Amino acid sequence: MINLTQQEREKFAAFLEQEAESALGLAEQAEKLKTPPTDSIAKKLRIEVAANRIVAGLLRSTETDTIVGT
């Protein structure tokens, strides 16, 4: 298991969201072409968009706890 700091989680989540936006733009362009190879490419890109958004959401929702000894 890899432990990330809150800052690292935030940075990775932002990266995933940027990747999702880029992939979404590519998917929309591929869908406009309406040809068989680009249909499957668009579908794959939309799946990547969803996956990136889910992981980014999970990273942002993770709470950090600190245990301090007495």
TARA-V523576 format. One record per helix or strand of 3 or more residues. SS is the DSSP state (H for helix, E for strand). FROM is the first residue (numbers start at 0). TO is the last residue. If there is no record, write none. Layout:
BEGIN
SS;FROM;TO
SS;FROM;TO
END
This chain:
BEGIN
H;5;32
H;35;60
END
